[in-house]
């Protein structure tokens, strides 16, 4: 991996972490296209750029995290399903990362699901039109959908968005709650990755890690603001079509 690779992967992480398109799938595809072998350093690098993406959300929603304790408690409730699933099925989940076809089909099927829900749920009355209307039950329900994202290619953002559409949330509310829920979820996942791959940090190229971190942070800031504006006037359908296209590319270029 060189500095250009670090920038490219940082951009990919920042762009895709909070969009319903699967950052994991895109990082796998990008690494394959760049011919970067999966090493301890790459695993460490992916942890670092995830931290950059997390920091972007914390920066933009700092006041809510600091002052809205009721929402913080709901986020804890929302993250519980993913933690439980991850703890009990971790070996099986890790095995899926060695099966690129799982990523490809998860992208395609997730895209089809988004298109179907946008078509049939669009006229449904939205019952949750503000973050303040989210109850503990709603947070837990969204958390159950998020737990599906342990399957590589499903996309954490995509799973929460699908759940929000089914429940009847406004698109802008789904997106913002998905951003907030990403912080405790990604913290838990990153902590586990750090525990497993922390030894690689001692031998890692610090300048490369810093470049990837800053790139992911800055690009994630832009991606978050873009998605908030986008859903005010558009549906999630374009992301559905995009997922299907990327899934097909996966099948063509990797499999």
HELIX and SHEET records of a PDB file:
HELIX    1   1 UNK A    3  UNK A   16  1                                  14    
HELIX    2   2 UNK A   23  UNK A   33  1                                  11    
HELIX    3   3 UNK A   40  UNK A   60  1                                  21    
HELIX    4   4 UNK A   62  UNK A   67  1                                   6    
HELIX    5   5 UNK A   69  UNK A   88  1                                  20    
HELIX    6   6 UNK A   90  UNK A   96  1                                   7    
HELIX    7   7 UNK A  100  UNK A  121  1                                  22    
HELIX    8   8 UNK A  131  UNK A  133  5                                   3    
HELIX    9   9 UNK A  136  UNK A  146  1                                  11    
HELIX   10  10 UNK A  147  UNK A  150  5                                   4    
HELIX   11  11 UNK A  156  UNK A  167  1                                  12    
HELIX   12  12 UNK A  171  UNK A  197  1                                  27    
HELIX   13  13 UNK A  198  UNK A  203  5                                   6    
HELIX   14  14 UNK A  206  UNK A  230  1                                  25    
HELIX   15  15 UNK A  237  UNK A  253  1                                  17    
END                                                                             
